[in-house]
């Protein structure tokens, strides 16, 4: 985990996402099938900001952190905000993302609980196997970002109080299937070794 955005950048980004122009029917659906509360990033301005972030600003970091990645051009990304609070999400069960790489950035945090826990990278056939020990835990402060492989299994612990809002960016590599069955993914699965 590393700081990515200043407090002010967090505030303006959150404001921009919440105030995107209406974009037709698809904004009514939930950001993904696990998050009931949030919003999809869809405006052209924000979409090009995400595109520049993942394909230009983070390029060196991604190459360094994920050696052997098949290419590094993210031809598509799915971005959404997700919110934990008493009247929104309370937790999130164990899952992998529909991405090659995920960038998870906290835009506001005043919580007890709602920690993000990683339990190890797995290929599709080993997704339900026992967690790596020790598990890795993150407690977000505003501006903190976590970059992880999409098949790094994770969940969110129950919220005790407060609110947390994060921007989640699912990055997908051009020409690669992101269903966690390609060789780059299976190579990173300890159960396949
Ligand atoms: Zn495996």
Boltz pocket constraint, residues with backbone or C-beta under 6 A from the ligand:
constraints:
  - pocket:
      binder: B
      contacts: [[A, 122], [A, 123], [A, 124], [A, 125], [A, 126], [A, 186], [A, 189], [A, 190], [A, 191], [A, 192]]
      max_distance: 6.0
